[in-house]
Amino acid sequence: MIIMKRAKANIILSILETSILAGCGSPYSYTEHKFQFSQKVTDDYESRMYYTDEYFALPASQYNDSLATSSLSLAMSSFASNRNPDPDDYSQRYRNVKDLLTNQLGFDNFYVNFYYTVKPQTDSLGAAFASKSLSLDGKNYTLIAGGIRGAGYEREWASNVTLGDGKDETYGDAHLGFAQAANIYLNSLKDYIEKNNITGDIKLWTAGYSRAGATCNMAAGRIDEAIQNNTIKTLLGDVNITKDDVYAYCFEAPAGYYYYQDIDDEKTQKFNEDNSCLLCKTEPFNNIHNVINRNDLVPYFSPDAFGFTRYGIDHYLTDPIIDINYKDHIGAVKDAYHMMPNHDAIGEYVIDQFVPKTSKGCTLYNWTLGMFLEEFIDDYANYGMKTRDFFHTKIESSLRDLFAIFFASTSIKSSIANLAITFVEKLLTTTELQVLYDDVAHNQSYFFKDVKASLTQALGNCGVDILTNNPVDMLKGLIDSIIPILSTKVSLLLTFANKNNVQTIAKGHFPELCFAHLQARDPNYTLFPVQYDMSGKYFLFNSMQANQNVKITNSKNQVVALFENGQPVETDSSLPYGVNLHNRNFAKEYLLEAYLPYDDTYTLEISNTDAYGVYEYDPGIVYYNPIQETVVETKDNTRIITFSGLNK
């Protein structure tokens, strides 16, 4: 990838957009609009978005930075509104998405399904639709916009943790909660099409955030499958639609598609012919765009270790391990974040202030929140929950019950994030943290009993009835499953028992953060939009040699990672590297590691060359692939190799 100065890149981008859309027979002109969105549980705020019908002149498979920002605006406006004088009245909480679609963007025939007019249930879903007529390239279409309630959904939290056993007669091996939600969405869409007598050629613009993002992803995946199987009329009604007419943008979405099958079993084959890519991420699904921040906890669920992923293409927001110009680009994101209309409510950008506590023998430089979350979820899935069936039988039901109780009353003015913060505050104001530390090391059977008091107080402070339903005991299975991870990495307890860290994890899922990232890329919001590879690819170097000397330099001959006698040496590099502790079947294993953005060329100088590896990671492949290294020189037990992600 050629890195250009921002001004020059912006000019070229504008010329390219104008040239492409000139061929569509109409000018590429945006109009500015206002939209309302809810934040937390008390307020709604107003922001701006840009829209043009010409978004839909281009094929849906082409990722569009401006359409992405507009789609997140649609998703955020679909959050349940907080402007409700009567807390028991749910009949108009779709008001923000209705205003955006009908009063701002010129859509008609607005409709919401039943679930968007009543208090959310454990497995319900709120969906809103509107439509307009379009004429593009001399062809007439009905454009349907579909918004999905992705915040303020209360007891629908239970659906998030409903993995199911993978043997459901209707939904098969998919994440059961998200598959059920997608089914509600598709049934509601079909009802809308039939009630409004929509026939012929249609285009669908749909977007969702968080749980709504997973619903959007699963629903769009099913539409694409119906297009491939020529069953679209059964799924949606008497309409015609192609894959490139389904514009699906899914933001910070957890995973619901299950792929973990024996790749040698043709009956359950979910990889392409050479097993190099998941079928759900190949061309028939490349109209589904998943926008992901590596520092957001939510997209790490359901765990990849259990075999879950998403339909379509994952687009990763700027991060040190994927963007060689991260320092410059994150500055533009912070500027946009600071300008959010509810900045006073959400606070400053703090993602880079997360500080993971390290185990004895570990030294980590530039370690990110995302790297910590990915490693923790992977360890927890492999050694805590262990299997999908374990989670389903031992944990799932209790968590569903807990969320149903937590959001049972309209008097609840809190969130799951606030519950976690309150719990940590209780730990830090007592001597309990040291007690828990001792429990992990010596008396694991006492851990839940000793943590129960702080959990009870935290739930009570959030307004939960802690006397009638005994909700704390519903967490026992979850907490017990965490102990095996803490026993090999006690530093995790110290990392989570830090109020600033917990707040930072919570802020990683703020939709305003995702919006700021997209604004920094969108020429409608800035004269200098940032550009970087969003594929999520990176290189990983690791070695088990305790006394190894390693130096990695980039194409500018800058040292990006350095180890002497097996210990990391601090440099001016902003890339993550260090000695890290891993669990391998509950055995401790220390590795020298360095994470390197894909779009650069590197030179690796390494001594004791018997035990090291350099791997390429591609989210579409879901596993690490050893690189084809080029050996430049081998001398005095030192090997010099080069590798690059450029021109691939």
NUDRENSE-910941 format. One record per residue (C-alpha): x, y, z; residue in three letters. Coordinates in steps of 0.1 Angstrom, whole numbers. Example, Ala and Ser with C-alpha at 12.3 -4.5 7.8 and 13.67 -1.06 7.14 Angstrom:
# residues 2
[[123 -45 78] "ALA"]
[[137 -11 71] "SER"]
This chain:
# residues 648
[[0 0 0] "MET"]
[[14 34 -9] "ILE"]
[[11 59 19] "ILE"]
[[3 94 6] "MET"]
[[1 128 23] "LYS"]
[[-34 134 36] "ARG"]
[[-42 164 13] "ALA"]
[[-31 146 -18] "LYS"]
[[-49 114 -9] "ALA"]
[[-81 134 -3] "ASN"]
[[-79 150 -37] "ILE"]
[[-73 117 -54] "ILE"]
[[-102 101 -34] "LEU"]
[[-125 129 -44] "SER"]
[[-116 127 -81] "ILE"]
[[-120 89 -80] "LEU"]
[[-155 92 -63] "GLU"]
[[-166 118 -88] "THR"]
[[-154 97 -118] "SER"]
[[-171 66 -106] "ILE"]
[[-204 82 -99] "LEU"]
[[-204 103 -130] "ALA"]
[[-210 70 -148] "GLY"]
[[-241 64 -128] "CYS"]
[[-259 93 -145] "GLY"]
[[-263 116 -115] "SER"]
[[-240 139 -94] "PRO"]
[[-225 126 -62] "TYR"]
[[-239 152 -38] "SER"]
[[-243 147 0] "TYR"]
[[-269 164 21] "THR"]
[[-263 170 58] "GLU"]
[[-289 157 83] "HIS"]
[[-295 156 120] "LYS"]
[[-301 124 140] "PHE"]
[[-309 117 176] "GLN"]
[[-294 88 196] "PHE"]
[[-296 76 232] "SER"]
[[-267 74 255] "GLN"]
[[-266 53 286] "LYS"]
[[-301 53 303] "VAL"]
[[-310 89 308] "THR"]
[[-304 112 277] "ASP"]
[[-307 116 240] "ASP"]
[[-282 136 220] "TYR"]
[[-282 151 185] "GLU"]
[[-254 146 159] "SER"]
[[-250 150 122] "ARG"]
[[-248 126 93] "MET"]
[[-245 128 55] "TYR"]
[[-267 110 30] "TYR"]
[[-272 105 -7] "THR"]
[[-293 80 -26] "ASP"]
[[-262 76 -48] "GLU"]
[[-247 54 -21] "TYR"]
[[-268 26 -36] "PHE"]
[[-256 31 -72] "ALA"]
[[-224 13 -63] "LEU"]
[[-224 -24 -56] "PRO"]
[[-229 -34 -20] "ALA"]
[[-196 -54 -20] "SER"]
[[-177 -22 -23] "GLN"]
[[-169 -9 12] "TYR"]
[[-178 28 13] "ASN"]
[[-164 50 41] "ASP"]
[[-192 75 38] "SER"]
[[-220 49 37] "LEU"]
[[-204 32 67] "ALA"]
[[-207 65 88] "THR"]
[[-243 69 75] "SER"]
[[-251 33 84] "SER"]
[[-238 38 120] "LEU"]
[[-260 69 122] "SER"]
[[-289 47 113] "LEU"]
[[-279 20 138] "ALA"]
[[-275 46 166] "MET"]
[[-308 63 158] "SER"]
[[-324 28 162] "SER"]
[[-313 27 199] "PHE"]
[[-344 29 222] "ALA"]
[[-350 66 230] "SER"]
[[-346 79 265] "ASN"]
[[-371 107 259] "ARG"]
[[-399 90 277] "ASN"]
[[-419 109 304] "PRO"]
[[-434 76 315] "ASP"]
[[-408 49 322] "PRO"]
[[-434 23 317] "ASP"]
[[-443 35 282] "ASP"]
[[-424 17 255] "TYR"]
[[-448 26 226] "SER"]
[[-427 54 211] "GLN"]
[[-391 45 219] "ARG"]
[[-384 42 182] "TYR"]
[[-390 79 177] "ARG"]
[[-353 87 168] "ASN"]
[[-351 62 139] "VAL"]
[[-385 73 127] "LYS"]
[[-374 109 126] "ASP"]
[[-342 101 108] "LEU"]
[[-358 80 81] "LEU"]
[[-390 100 74] "THR"]
[[-382 136 84] "ASN"]
[[-346 137 74] "GLN"]
[[-339 112 46] "LEU"]
[[-372 111 27] "GLY"]
[[-383 76 34] "PHE"]
[[-420 67 36] "ASP"]
[[-442 39 49] "ASN"]
[[-425 38 83] "PHE"]
[[-432 6 103] "TYR"]
[[-420 -10 135] "VAL"]
[[-426 -45 146] "ASN"]
[[-445 -54 178] "PHE"]
[[-415 -59 199] "TYR"]
[[-404 -22 195] "TYR"]
[[-436 -10 211] "THR"]
[[-435 -30 244] "VAL"]
[[-410 -37 271] "LYS"]
[[-382 -60 258] "PRO"]
[[-384 -96 266] "GLN"]
[[-355 -121 270] "THR"]
[[-356 -131 233] "ASP"]
[[-374 -103 215] "SER"]
[[-360 -78 190] "LEU"]
[[-371 -43 179] "GLY"]
[[-369 -36 142] "ALA"]
[[-379 -5 122] "ALA"]
[[-384 -2 84] "PHE"]
[[-392 25 58] "ALA"]
[[-389 27 20] "SER"]
[[-385 50 -9] "LYS"]
[[-385 47 -47] "SER"]
[[-351 49 -65] "LEU"]
[[-341 52 -102] "SER"]
[[-305 43 -108] "LEU"]
[[-290 37 -142] "ASP"]
[[-324 37 -158] "GLY"]
[[-337 10 -135] "LYS"]
[[-364 14 -108] "ASN"]
[[-360 0 -73] "TYR"]
[[-377 1 -39] "THR"]
[[-350 9 -13] "LEU"]
[[-359 -5 21] "ILE"]
[[-340 8 52] "ALA"]
[[-340 -15 82] "GLY"]
[[-329 -3 116] "GLY"]
[[-324 -27 146] "ILE"]
[[-326 -17 183] "ARG"]
[[-290 -21 195] "GLY"]
[[-292 -3 229] "ALA"]
[[-319 1 255] "GLY"]
[[-330 -35 249] "TYR"]
[[-329 -45 286] "GLU"]
[[-339 -81 291] "ARG"]
[[-328 -90 256] "GLU"]
[[-293 -92 272] "TRP"]
[[-303 -128 279] "ALA"]
[[-303 -135 242] "SER"]
[[-266 -124 240] "ASN"]
[[-255 -153 262] "VAL"]
[[-278 -179 246] "THR"]
[[-252 -200 227] "LEU"]
[[-275 -230 226] "GLY"]
[[-262 -266 223] "ASP"]
[[-256 -263 185] "GLY"]
[[-283 -289 178] "LYS"]
[[-314 -268 174] "ASP"]
[[-339 -282 149] "GLU"]
[[-346 -248 134] "THR"]
[[-313 -229 138] "TYR"]
[[-287 -257 137] "GLY"]
[[-253 -249 151] "ASP"]
[[-255 -211 150] "ALA"]
[[-255 -189 182] "HIS"]
[[-291 -196 192] "LEU"]
[[-299 -161 206] "GLY"]
[[-286 -142 175] "PHE"]
[[-302 -167 151] "ALA"]
[[-336 -163 168] "GLN"]
[[-332 -125 166] "ALA"]
[[-323 -126 129] "ALA"]
[[-354 -147 123] "ASN"]
[[-376 -121 140] "ILE"]
[[-359 -94 118] "TYR"]
[[-365 -114 86] "LEU"]
[[-401 -122 95] "ASN"]
[[-407 -85 103] "SER"]
[[-391 -75 70] "LEU"]
[[-413 -99 51] "LYS"]
[[-443 -86 69] "ASP"]
[[-433 -50 59] "TYR"]
[[-428 -60 22] "ILE"]
[[-462 -78 21] "GLU"]
[[-482 -51 40] "LYS"]
[[-469 -24 17] "ASN"]
[[-474 -44 -15] "ASN"]
[[-437 -41 -25] "ILE"]
[[-429 -62 -55] "THR"]
[[-402 -63 -82] "GLY"]
[[-366 -52 -77] "ASP"]
[[-355 -40 -43] "ILE"]
[[-324 -28 -25] "LYS"]
[[-320 -33 13] "LEU"]
[[-299 -10 35] "TRP"]
[[-296 -24 70] "THR"]
[[-274 -17 99] "ALA"]
[[-270 -26 136] "GLY"]
[[-247 -20 166] "TYR"]
[[-236 -46 191] "SER"]
[[-264 -72 195] "ARG"]
[[-282 -55 166] "ALA"]
[[-249 -59 146] "GLY"]
[[-249 -96 152] "ALA"]
[[-286 -97 142] "THR"]
[[-279 -77 111] "CYS"]
[[-250 -100 102] "ASN"]
[[-270 -132 107] "MET"]
[[-300 -119 88] "ALA"]
[[-279 -106 59] "ALA"]
[[-261 -140 58] "GLY"]
[[-294 -158 55] "ARG"]
[[-305 -134 27] "ILE"]
[[-273 -141 8] "ASP"]
[[-278 -178 12] "GLU"]
[[-313 -175 -1] "ALA"]
[[-301 -156 -31] "ILE"]
[[-276 -184 -38] "GLN"]
[[-302 -211 -34] "ASN"]
[[-329 -192 -54] "ASN"]
[[-353 -192 -24] "THR"]
[[-355 -154 -18] "ILE"]
[[-392 -153 -25] "LYS"]
[[-398 -178 2] "THR"]
[[-377 -158 27] "LEU"]
[[-389 -122 18] "LEU"]
[[-419 -123 -5] "GLY"]
[[-425 -115 -42] "ASP"]
[[-394 -94 -47] "VAL"]
[[-361 -96 -66] "ASN"]
[[-328 -88 -50] "ILE"]
[[-292 -96 -58] "THR"]
[[-263 -99 -34] "LYS"]
[[-249 -65 -45] "ASP"]
[[-283 -49 -36] "ASP"]
[[-280 -60 1] "VAL"]
[[-260 -32 19] "TYR"]
[[-253 -47 54] "ALA"]
[[-232 -28 79] "TYR"]
[[-226 -45 112] "CYS"]
[[-208 -25 139] "PHE"]
[[-189 -41 169] "GLU"]
[[-209 -72 164] "ALA"]
[[-204 -104 184] "PRO"]
[[-201 -136 163] "ALA"]
[[-230 -159 156] "GLY"]
[[-220 -181 126] "TYR"]
[[-206 -215 136] "TYR"]
[[-178 -229 115] "TYR"]
[[-159 -253 137] "TYR"]
[[-163 -285 117] "GLN"]
[[-140 -312 105] "ASP"]
[[-125 -297 73] "ILE"]
[[-122 -332 59] "ASP"]
[[-159 -340 64] "ASP"]
[[-176 -330 31] "GLU"]
[[-211 -330 48] "LYS"]
[[-201 -303 72] "THR"]
[[-176 -284 49] "GLN"]
[[-175 -247 58] "LYS"]
[[-142 -239 41] "PHE"]
[[-134 -233 4] "ASN"]
[[-119 -260 -18] "GLU"]
[[-83 -256 -6] "ASP"]
[[-93 -249 30] "ASN"]
[[-77 -215 28] "SER"]
[[-107 -194 37] "CYS"]
[[-141 -198 54] "LEU"]
[[-170 -200 29] "LEU"]
[[-189 -174 49] "CYS"]
[[-161 -149 41] "LYS"]
[[-159 -156 4] "THR"]
[[-174 -136 -26] "GLU"]
[[-210 -146 -21] "PRO"]
[[-210 -128 13] "PHE"]
[[-187 -99 6] "ASN"]
[[-216 -74 7] "ASN"]
[[-217 -79 45] "ILE"]
[[-193 -54 62] "HIS"]
[[-183 -59 99] "ASN"]
[[-166 -29 114] "VAL"]
[[-146 -39 144] "ILE"]
[[-125 -21 170] "ASN"]
[[-99 -45 184] "ARG"]
[[-102 -27 218] "ASN"]
[[-139 -35 221] "ASP"]
[[-147 -66 242] "LEU"]
[[-180 -74 225] "VAL"]
[[-168 -87 191] "PRO"]
[[-146 -113 209] "TYR"]
[[-179 -131 218] "PHE"]
[[-189 -157 209] "SER"]
[[-154 -171 212] "PRO"]
[[-134 -181 181] "ASP"]
[[-121 -209 202] "ALA"]
[[-156 -224 202] "PHE"]
[[-158 -221 165] "GLY"]
[[-178 -188 160] "PHE"]
[[-172 -161 134] "THR"]
[[-192 -136 113] "ARG"]
[[-206 -137 78] "TYR"]
[[-188 -114 54] "GLY"]
[[-158 -92 56] "ILE"]
[[-143 -78 88] "ASP"]
[[-130 -43 86] "HIS"]
[[-107 -33 115] "TYR"]
[[-103 2 128] "LEU"]
[[-69 17 133] "THR"]
[[-47 -1 159] "ASP"]
[[-10 -4 165] "PRO"]
[[-7 -40 153] "ILE"]
[[-24 -33 119] "ILE"]
[[-16 3 110] "ASP"]
[[19 15 104] "ILE"]
[[8 51 108] "ASN"]
[[-13 45 139] "TYR"]
[[2 74 159] "LYS"]
[[-10 100 133] "ASP"]
[[-43 83 126] "HIS"]
[[-54 79 162] "ILE"]
[[-49 116 167] "GLY"]
[[-76 122 141] "ALA"]
[[-99 98 159] "VAL"]
[[-93 115 192] "LYS"]
[[-101 149 176] "ASP"]
[[-134 135 163] "ALA"]
[[-142 119 197] "TYR"]
[[-136 151 215] "HIS"]
[[-162 168 192] "MET"]
[[-190 143 200] "MET"]
[[-221 162 212] "PRO"]
[[-222 142 244] "ASN"]
[[-184 144 251] "HIS"]
[[-191 157 286] "ASP"]
[[-211 125 294] "ALA"]
[[-188 100 278] "ILE"]
[[-155 116 290] "GLY"]
[[-121 117 274] "GLU"]
[[-106 91 251] "TYR"]
[[-89 66 275] "VAL"]
[[-84 34 255] "ILE"]
[[-46 39 254] "ASP"]
[[-45 43 292] "GLN"]
[[-54 6 299] "PHE"]
[[-26 -10 319] "VAL"]
[[-25 -48 321] "PRO"]
[[-8 -62 352] "LYS"]
[[19 -86 342] "THR"]
[[29 -120 357] "SER"]
[[63 -126 372] "LYS"]
[[88 -131 344] "GLY"]
[[68 -110 319] "CYS"]
[[77 -76 305] "THR"]
[[54 -61 279] "LEU"]
[[59 -29 259] "TYR"]
[[30 -11 241] "ASN"]
[[6 -39 250] "TRP"]
[[-29 -28 240] "THR"]
[[-63 -33 255] "LEU"]
[[-74 -54 225] "GLY"]
[[-44 -78 228] "MET"]
[[-53 -83 265] "PHE"]
[[-90 -89 257] "LEU"]
[[-82 -113 229] "GLU"]
[[-58 -134 250] "GLU"]
[[-81 -134 280] "PHE"]
[[-112 -145 260] "ILE"]
[[-91 -172 243] "ASP"]
[[-77 -185 276] "ASP"]
[[-112 -184 292] "TYR"]
[[-128 -203 263] "ALA"]
[[-101 -230 263] "ASN"]
[[-94 -235 300] "TYR"]
[[-124 -219 318] "GLY"]
[[-155 -226 299] "MET"]
[[-136 -254 279] "LYS"]
[[-164 -263 255] "THR"]
[[-196 -248 242] "ARG"]
[[-215 -276 258] "ASP"]
[[-200 -268 292] "PHE"]
[[-211 -232 289] "PHE"]
[[-246 -242 277] "HIS"]
[[-252 -267 305] "THR"]
[[-234 -250 334] "LYS"]
[[-236 -213 329] "ILE"]
[[-260 -202 302] "GLU"]
[[-294 -207 320] "SER"]
[[-282 -189 351] "SER"]
[[-269 -159 332] "LEU"]
[[-302 -157 312] "ARG"]
[[-321 -156 345] "ASP"]
[[-298 -130 360] "LEU"]
[[-303 -106 331] "PHE"]
[[-340 -111 332] "ALA"]
[[-340 -101 369] "ILE"]
[[-315 -73 364] "PHE"]
[[-337 -55 338] "PHE"]
[[-371 -66 352] "ALA"]
[[-380 -33 367] "SER"]
[[-382 1 349] "THR"]
[[-367 16 380] "SER"]
[[-333 2 371] "ILE"]
[[-311 31 360] "LYS"]
[[-279 13 355] "SER"]
[[-260 -9 331] "SER"]
[[-239 -40 331] "ILE"]
[[-208 -18 328] "ALA"]
[[-219 2 359] "ASN"]
[[-224 -31 378] "LEU"]
[[-188 -42 370] "ALA"]
[[-174 -8 381] "ILE"]
[[-195 -8 413] "THR"]
[[-183 -43 421] "PHE"]
[[-146 -33 416] "VAL"]
[[-152 -3 439] "GLU"]
[[-165 -26 466] "LYS"]
[[-134 -48 462] "LEU"]
[[-110 -19 465] "LEU"]
[[-127 -5 496] "THR"]
[[-122 -37 516] "THR"]
[[-95 -62 523] "THR"]
[[-113 -87 501] "GLU"]
[[-89 -84 472] "LEU"]
[[-60 -99 492] "GLN"]
[[-84 -126 504] "VAL"]
[[-93 -135 468] "LEU"]
[[-57 -135 459] "TYR"]
[[-50 -161 486] "ASP"]
[[-81 -181 476] "ASP"]
[[-68 -184 440] "VAL"]
[[-34 -195 452] "ALA"]
[[-44 -218 481] "HIS"]
[[-82 -222 487] "ASN"]
[[-101 -220 454] "GLN"]
[[-132 -235 468] "SER"]
[[-136 -204 490] "TYR"]
[[-134 -179 461] "PHE"]
[[-171 -176 453] "PHE"]
[[-180 -173 490] "LYS"]
[[-155 -146 495] "ASP"]
[[-165 -126 465] "VAL"]
[[-202 -129 471] "LYS"]
[[-206 -100 496] "ALA"]
[[-191 -75 471] "SER"]
[[-213 -88 443] "LEU"]
[[-244 -86 465] "THR"]
[[-237 -50 474] "GLN"]
[[-230 -40 438] "ALA"]
[[-262 -56 425] "LEU"]
[[-282 -39 453] "GLY"]
[[-266 -5 445] "ASN"]
[[-278 -9 409] "CYS"]
[[-314 -13 421] "GLY"]
[[-317 -51 417] "VAL"]
[[-339 -70 442] "ASP"]
[[-313 -90 460] "ILE"]
[[-336 -105 486] "LEU"]
[[-364 -121 465] "THR"]
[[-344 -139 438] "ASN"]
[[-309 -144 452] "ASN"]
[[-293 -133 419] "PRO"]
[[-257 -136 431] "VAL"]
[[-259 -174 432] "ASP"]
[[-267 -173 395] "MET"]
[[-232 -161 389] "LEU"]
[[-215 -190 407] "LYS"]
[[-210 -211 376] "GLY"]
[[-195 -182 357] "LEU"]
[[-171 -172 385] "ILE"]
[[-161 -208 392] "ASP"]
[[-151 -212 355] "SER"]
[[-128 -182 358] "ILE"]
[[-107 -196 387] "ILE"]
[[-86 -220 365] "PRO"]
[[-74 -190 345] "ILE"]
[[-66 -169 375] "LEU"]
[[-47 -198 390] "SER"]
[[-21 -197 362] "THR"]
[[-23 -159 357] "LYS"]
[[-31 -142 390] "VAL"]
[[-22 -109 373] "SER"]
[[-56 -111 356] "LEU"]
[[-73 -106 390] "LEU"]
[[-52 -74 396] "LEU"]
[[-59 -62 361] "THR"]
[[-96 -65 365] "PHE"]
[[-96 -53 401] "ALA"]
[[-86 -18 388] "ASN"]
[[-114 7 384] "LYS"]
[[-97 26 356] "ASN"]
[[-91 -6 336] "ASN"]
[[-128 -16 340] "VAL"]
[[-140 18 329] "GLN"]
[[-116 17 299] "THR"]
[[-130 -17 289] "ILE"]
[[-165 -4 292] "ALA"]
[[-157 27 271] "LYS"]
[[-142 5 244] "GLY"]
[[-178 -4 235] "HIS"]
[[-191 31 233] "PHE"]
[[-208 37 199] "PRO"]
[[-194 72 200] "GLU"]
[[-159 57 198] "LEU"]
[[-167 37 167] "CYS"]
[[-184 68 152] "PHE"]
[[-152 89 158] "ALA"]
[[-131 62 140] "HIS"]
[[-154 63 110] "LEU"]
[[-156 101 109] "GLN"]
[[-118 102 108] "ALA"]
[[-120 81 75] "ARG"]
[[-150 99 60] "ASP"]
[[-143 130 37] "PRO"]
[[-177 144 47] "ASN"]
[[-163 151 82] "TYR"]
[[-127 161 75] "THR"]
[[-105 176 48] "LEU"]
[[-78 150 56] "PHE"]
[[-95 116 59] "PRO"]
[[-71 89 72] "VAL"]
[[-65 58 51] "GLN"]
[[-51 25 62] "TYR"]
[[-55 -12 55] "ASP"]
[[-86 -24 73] "MET"]
[[-81 -62 66] "SER"]
[[-69 -69 102] "GLY"]
[[-39 -87 89] "LYS"]
[[-6 -86 109] "TYR"]
[[26 -106 115] "PHE"]
[[34 -124 147] "LEU"]
[[70 -132 157] "PHE"]
[[75 -156 187] "ASN"]
[[102 -177 202] "SER"]
[[107 -199 232] "MET"]
[[144 -193 235] "GLN"]
[[153 -179 270] "ALA"]
[[186 -164 259] "ASN"]
[[179 -153 224] "GLN"]
[[190 -120 208] "ASN"]
[[164 -106 184] "VAL"]
[[163 -74 164] "LYS"]
[[134 -65 141] "ILE"]
[[136 -34 118] "THR"]
[[111 -19 94] "ASN"]
[[115 -5 59] "SER"]
[[128 28 73] "LYS"]
[[155 8 92] "ASN"]
[[138 17 125] "GLN"]
[[141 -8 153] "VAL"]
[[105 -19 161] "VAL"]
[[114 -48 185] "ALA"]
[[145 -57 204] "LEU"]
[[155 -85 227] "PHE"]
[[188 -92 244] "GLU"]
[[195 -125 261] "ASN"]
[[158 -133 260] "GLY"]
[[147 -100 276] "GLN"]
[[129 -71 258] "PRO"]
[[148 -39 256] "VAL"]
[[128 -6 255] "GLU"]
[[130 13 222] "THR"]
[[112 42 205] "ASP"]
[[89 17 188] "SER"]
[[51 20 193] "SER"]
[[46 -16 183] "LEU"]
[[37 -43 209] "PRO"]
[[65 -67 219] "TYR"]
[[78 -84 251] "GLY"]
[[80 -116 270] "VAL"]
[[45 -129 276] "ASN"]
[[30 -158 296] "LEU"]
[[7 -183 279] "HIS"]
[[-13 -212 292] "ASN"]
[[-6 -245 273] "ARG"]
[[-29 -271 289] "ASN"]
[[-25 -253 322] "PHE"]
[[13 -253 319] "ALA"]
[[31 -220 319] "LYS"]
[[50 -211 288] "GLU"]
[[70 -179 283] "TYR"]
[[73 -166 248] "LEU"]
[[92 -137 232] "LEU"]
[[66 -120 210] "GLU"]
[[63 -91 186] "ALA"]
[[33 -79 166] "TYR"]
[[39 -61 133] "LEU"]
[[15 -43 109] "PRO"]
[[11 -62 76] "TYR"]
[[17 -33 52] "ASP"]
[[55 -30 57] "ASP"]
[[87 -49 50] "THR"]
[[108 -62 79] "TYR"]
[[143 -75 86] "THR"]
[[147 -100 114] "LEU"]
[[181 -107 130] "GLU"]
[[180 -137 154] "ILE"]
[[205 -158 172] "SER"]
[[199 -195 183] "ASN"]
[[177 -201 153] "THR"]
[[162 -235 162] "ASP"]
[[130 -224 179] "ALA"]
[[113 -193 165] "TYR"]
[[84 -186 141] "GLY"]
[[70 -158 120] "VAL"]
[[33 -161 112] "TYR"]
[[8 -142 91] "GLU"]
[[-27 -137 106] "TYR"]
[[-57 -131 84] "ASP"]
[[-92 -129 101] "PRO"]
[[-107 -145 70] "GLY"]
[[-86 -176 75] "ILE"]
[[-89 -177 113] "VAL"]
[[-56 -193 120] "TYR"]
[[-19 -183 119] "TYR"]
[[0 -193 88] "ASN"]
[[38 -196 88] "PRO"]
[[53 -171 63] "ILE"]
[[76 -179 34] "GLN"]
[[107 -162 47] "GLU"]
[[136 -150 26] "THR"]
[[170 -158 42] "VAL"]
[[194 -130 35] "VAL"]
[[224 -143 55] "GLU"]
[[234 -169 81] "THR"]
[[266 -162 100] "LYS"]
[[280 -171 135] "ASP"]
[[248 -187 146] "ASN"]
[[228 -156 136] "THR"]
[[202 -156 108] "ARG"]
[[190 -126 89] "ILE"]
[[157 -129 71] "ILE"]
[[132 -105 54] "THR"]
[[94 -107 51] "PHE"]
[[68 -83 38] "SER"]
[[30 -79 34] "GLY"]
[[34 -54 5] "LEU"]
[[24 -64 -30] "ASN"]
[[6 -95 -19] "LYS"]
